[in-house]
Amino acid sequence: MTFLAILAGIGAIFNYYAVTAGIYSLFLAIFLQILLLLLAIIAGIGFRGQRSRRSYDGGWYKVATVRFALIMISLLGNLSIFIVFILNQLGYLSGF
């Protein structure tokens, strides 16, 4: 599942680059971003490994494991890019 999330994250970065470089339209990018976001969500839901561990310095709190943190970063990145695309499509952003 971690590999799926990494692929979704790399795909989201390429998707954002392709829109800003004018390689393809924003409508196609939104469709592709929905697919990438779904892959990241599937990776997050399907992850069956350990999600947190005790603190590295022996404190009382817990920190996320590296694999789970990669999945969550991919999910947040995909969601952020999707929101930017939607805001641009609705006319609230005009940076592309």
Secondary structure, 3 states (H helix, E strand, C coil): CHHHHHHHHHHHHHHHHHHHCCCCCHHHHHHHHHHHHHHHHHHHHHCCCCCEEECCCCCCCEEECHHHHHHHHHHHHHHHHHHHHHHHHHCCCCCC
